[in-house]
Amino acid sequence: MTLYVDEKYYSDNFNGKKIPEDEIEKYLKLAQEKIDSITYNRIVAIGFNNLTKFQQEKIGDAICYQAEYICTNGYNNENNRDVSSYSVLDISVSVDNSNSNKTIAQRKNMSEIAYDYVHKTGLDSKLR
């Protein structure tokens, strides 16, 4: 996997300081996976270098914000699930309807800023 942004970008351009130095690449990879997922792998198909300068900057910063978010909160927050409880015998499932009060970023287990940056690029749109 070729990273869209590297440790140098995170440290120098983004001014990141929240992720321990020896784990930056790991979190950048996880963040890139999340960004690729919500953009329906359009960046993979188009190629990061073929994006507009604006899109490259927004995606680069989104990856850095998401990497810090993952470092703090984990890749998927298990408290952010629709199923709030379940039983095994006589099968019973309870669905948490409070998910409707969550932002799109919260439902996708993302940093609000990272989601906003990706959204500004238009790459997360289902209509393409």
matplotlib code that plots the C-alpha trace (Angstrom):
import matplotlib.pyplot as plt

x = [0.0, 1.4, 0.5, -1.1, 0.7, 3.8, 5.3, 7.1, 3.8, 2.2, 5.0, 6.0, 3.0, 0.2, 2.3, 1.0, 2.2, -0.5, 0.7, 3.9, 6.7, 7.1, 3.4, 2.7, 2.9, 0.5, -2.1, -1.7, -2.4, -5.5, -6.7, -6.2, -8.2, -11.1, -10.9, -10.7, -13.8, -15.9, -14.8, -15.8, -12.2, -12.4, -8.9, -7.5, -9.2, -8.2, -4.8, -3.9, -1.6, -4.4, -6.6, -6.8, -4.4, -7.4, -8.5, -4.9, -4.6, -8.0, -7.5, -4.0, -5.2, -8.2, -5.9, -3.9, -6.9, -8.4, -5.0, -5.1, -8.7, -8.0, -5.0, -7.3, -10.6, -9.7, -10.6, -14.2, -15.8, -17.8, -20.0, -21.2, -23.3, -27.0, -27.6, -27.7, -28.4, -29.2, -30.1, -29.4, -32.3, -35.7, -33.7, -34.2, -32.4, -32.7, -31.9, -30.6, -32.5, -30.4, -28.1, -30.3, -29.0, -25.4, -23.6, -22.6, -19.0, -20.0, -22.0, -18.9, -16.5, -14.7, -13.2, -15.6, -12.9, -11.7, -15.2, -15.7, -12.5, -13.4, -16.9, -15.5, -13.7, -16.9, -15.3, -17.7, -20.8, -22.8, -23.7, -20.7]
y = [0.0, 3.4, 6.0, 9.2, 11.1, 10.0, 10.7, 13.8, 15.2, 14.4, 16.0, 19.0, 20.0, 19.0, 19.8, 16.6, 15.7, 13.5, 10.1, 8.6, 8.7, 5.0, 4.5, 7.3, 5.1, 2.5, 5.1, 6.8, 3.4, 2.8, 6.4, 5.9, 2.7, 4.6, 7.5, 5.0, 3.3, 6.4, 7.6, 4.2, 3.7, 6.5, 7.8, 4.3, 4.3, 7.8, 7.9, 10.3, 12.2, 12.7, 14.5, 18.3, 20.2, 21.2, 17.5, 16.3, 18.9, 18.2, 14.4, 14.7, 16.7, 14.4, 11.4, 13.1, 14.2, 10.6, 9.1, 11.1, 10.2, 6.5, 6.7, 8.1, 6.3, 3.2, 2.3, 1.3, 2.5, -0.5, 1.9, 3.2, 0.3, 0.1, -3.1, -2.1, -5.6, -9.2, -12.5, -16.0, -18.3, -17.2, -14.7, -11.0, -8.0, -4.4, -1.7, 1.6, 4.4, 7.1, 6.7, 9.1, 11.9, 11.2, 13.1, 11.3, 11.4, 9.8, 7.0, 6.3, 6.4, 9.4, 12.6, 15.4, 17.5, 14.6, 13.9, 17.5, 17.7, 14.6, 15.9, 19.1, 17.1, 15.6, 12.1, 10.7, 11.3, 8.3, 10.0, 9.8]
z = [0.0, -1.0, 1.6, 0.3, 3.1, 5.0, 8.4, 7.1, 5.9, 9.2, 11.2, 9.0, 6.9, 9.3, 12.5, 14.1, 17.6, 19.1, 17.6, 19.0, 16.4, 16.2, 15.4, 12.9, 9.8, 11.4, 12.1, 8.7, 7.1, 9.2, 8.5, 4.8, 4.8, 6.5, 4.0, 1.0, 2.5, 2.7, -0.7, -2.2, -3.3, -5.8, -4.7, -5.4, -8.8, -9.8, -8.2, -5.4, -7.7, -10.3, -7.8, -7.9, -5.7, -3.5, -3.1, -2.3, 0.4, 2.0, 1.8, 3.2, 6.2, 6.6, 6.8, 9.5, 11.5, 11.2, 12.2, 15.4, 16.0, 15.5, 17.9, 20.5, 19.9, 17.9, 14.3, 15.2, 18.4, 19.7, 21.6, 18.2, 17.2, 16.3, 18.4, 22.0, 23.5, 22.4, 23.9, 22.7, 23.8, 22.6, 20.4, 21.4, 19.8, 20.9, 18.4, 19.6, 17.9, 19.3, 16.3, 14.5, 16.8, 15.8, 13.1, 9.9, 11.1, 14.4, 12.6, 10.4, 13.4, 12.1, 13.2, 12.5, 10.8, 8.7, 7.5, 6.7, 4.7, 2.7, 2.1, 0.7, -2.0, -3.3, -3.2, -0.6, -2.7, -3.7, -7.0, -9.3]

ax = plt.figure().add_subplot(projection="3d")
ax.plot(x, y, z, "-o")
ax.set_aspect("equal")
plt.show()
